[in-house]
Amino acid sequence: MRTLRYAFYALILGLSVHFVPEARADQPINLALVTPVAIFGEGESITGFRFNLLYGRNTNLTGLDLGLVNHLTGSVTGIQWALGANIVGKNMLGWQAAALNIAGGEVTGLQLGIVNIAHQIRGLQIGLVNIIESGGWLPVMVLVNGRF
């Protein structure tokens, strides 16, 4: 009986894991429990809406990004809102709101959080700790940092 129960659990787990197909055009929506358990795999770009229950990772996003931890390896154009963190590997155009916001490229817009980190910025960071690696008013500032 126990073996049958374990086989059933393995079947359910196997059916819930998404196997990434060949690259296609941007997807309109994505829902992720925790990557790789998602409608579309981490190699896909999303144009529309993305909801990450615990942790979701995709390539690029144009649209709205909601969740606990939102991670994009590429760029974002739109709005990111997370309870925990927004992580963008490249550029961010729009606004990010979370406890932790990180943009590896240039932020054009607003970062609103407890800790905000950007490589470069054309806009504002509002938070307890604001870090801009290149081109901000100062590399680290409390409450507000930015550049116009």
C-alpha positions as CSV (number, residue, x, y, z in Angstrom):
1,M,0.0,0.0,0.0
2,R,2.8,2.4,0.9
3,T,4.5,1.7,-2.5
4,L,1.3,2.5,-4.3
5,R,1.0,5.8,-2.4
6,Y,4.6,6.8,-3.3
7,A,4.0,5.9,-7.0
8,F,0.9,8.2,-6.9
9,Y,3.0,11.1,-5.4
10,A,5.7,10.6,-8.0
11,L,3.1,10.7,-10.8
12,I,1.6,13.9,-9.5
13,L,5.0,15.5,-9.1
14,G,6.0,14.4,-12.6
15,L,2.9,15.8,-14.1
16,S,3.3,19.2,-12.3
17,V,6.8,19.8,-13.6
18,H,6.9,21.8,-16.9
19,F,9.2,20.6,-19.6
20,V,10.5,23.6,-21.6
21,P,9.7,23.4,-25.3
22,E,11.7,25.1,-28.0
23,A,11.9,28.9,-27.9
24,R,8.8,30.6,-29.3
25,A,7.3,34.1,-29.4
26,D,6.6,35.9,-26.1
27,Q,4.0,34.3,-23.9
28,P,1.0,36.4,-22.8
29,I,0.8,35.1,-19.2
30,N,2.8,33.0,-16.8
31,L,2.0,31.4,-13.4
32,A,4.7,29.9,-11.3
33,L,4.7,28.2,-8.0
34,V,8.5,27.9,-7.9
35,T,10.7,27.7,-11.0
36,P,10.6,25.3,-12.8
37,V,7.0,24.5,-11.8
38,A,5.4,27.0,-14.0
39,I,3.2,27.3,-17.1
40,F,6.1,28.5,-19.2
41,G,9.8,27.8,-18.5
42,E,12.5,30.2,-17.4
43,G,13.8,30.6,-21.0
44,E,10.6,32.3,-22.1
45,S,9.8,36.0,-22.3
46,I,6.4,37.2,-21.1
47,T,4.4,40.0,-22.6
48,G,1.4,40.6,-20.4
49,F,1.0,39.3,-16.9
50,R,3.2,37.2,-14.6
51,F,2.2,35.9,-11.2
52,N,4.8,34.1,-9.0
53,L,3.4,32.5,-5.9
54,L,6.8,31.8,-4.3
55,Y,9.6,32.3,-6.9
56,G,9.4,32.8,-10.7
57,R,12.2,33.3,-13.2
58,N,11.9,34.1,-16.9
59,T,14.0,36.0,-19.4
60,N,12.2,39.3,-20.2
61,L,8.9,40.9,-19.2
62,T,6.7,43.6,-20.7
63,G,3.7,44.1,-18.5
64,L,2.8,43.4,-14.9
65,D,4.8,41.2,-12.5
66,L,3.4,40.2,-9.2
67,G,4.6,37.7,-6.6
68,L,6.8,36.9,-3.6
69,V,10.1,36.8,-5.5
70,N,10.1,38.0,-9.1
71,H,13.3,37.2,-11.1
72,L,14.1,38.1,-14.7
73,T,17.5,37.4,-16.2
74,G,16.9,40.0,-19.0
75,S,15.0,43.3,-19.0
76,V,11.6,44.6,-17.8
77,T,9.3,47.2,-19.2
78,G,6.4,47.7,-16.8
79,I,5.6,47.3,-13.2
80,Q,7.1,44.8,-10.7
81,W,5.5,44.4,-7.3
82,A,6.7,41.8,-4.8
83,L,6.4,41.1,-1.1
84,G,10.0,39.9,-1.0
85,A,12.2,40.9,-4.0
86,N,12.4,42.0,-7.6
87,I,15.5,41.0,-9.4
88,V,16.3,42.1,-12.9
89,G,19.5,41.0,-14.7
90,K,19.6,43.9,-17.2
91,N,17.5,47.1,-17.7
92,M,14.3,48.1,-15.9
93,L,11.9,50.7,-17.4
94,G,9.0,51.5,-15.1
95,W,8.8,50.9,-11.4
96,Q,9.7,48.3,-8.9
97,A,8.2,48.0,-5.4
98,A,9.4,45.4,-2.9
99,A,11.4,44.9,0.2
100,L,14.5,44.4,-2.0
101,N,14.8,45.7,-5.6
102,I,17.8,44.9,-7.7
103,A,18.5,45.9,-11.3
104,G,21.8,44.8,-12.9
105,G,21.5,47.4,-15.7
106,E,19.9,50.8,-15.9
107,V,16.8,51.7,-14.1
108,T,14.6,54.3,-15.9
109,G,11.8,55.1,-13.5
110,L,11.3,54.4,-9.8
111,Q,12.6,51.8,-7.2
112,L,10.5,51.8,-4.0
113,G,11.6,49.5,-1.3
114,I,13.6,49.0,1.9
115,V,16.8,48.3,-0.1
116,N,17.2,49.4,-3.7
117,I,20.2,48.5,-5.9
118,A,20.8,49.6,-9.5
119,H,23.8,49.7,-11.7
120,Q,22.8,53.1,-13.2
121,I,19.6,55.1,-12.9
122,R,17.6,57.8,-14.6
123,G,15.0,58.3,-12.0
124,L,14.6,57.8,-8.3
125,Q,15.2,55.3,-5.5
126,I,13.1,55.7,-2.4
127,G,14.0,53.5,0.6
128,L,16.0,52.9,3.7
129,V,19.2,52.1,1.7
130,N,19.6,53.2,-1.9
131,I,22.7,52.0,-3.9
132,I,23.7,53.2,-7.4
133,E,26.9,51.7,-8.7
134,S,27.4,54.4,-11.4
135,G,25.9,57.8,-12.0
136,G,23.8,58.5,-8.9
137,W,23.9,61.5,-6.7
138,L,26.0,59.4,-4.4
139,P,26.9,55.7,-4.5
140,V,24.9,55.0,-1.3
141,M,22.2,57.2,0.2
142,V,19.5,56.9,2.9
143,L,15.9,57.7,2.0
144,V,16.4,59.0,-1.6
145,N,18.9,58.6,-4.4
146,G,18.7,59.1,-8.1
147,R,19.7,61.1,-11.2
148,F,17.8,63.0,-13.8
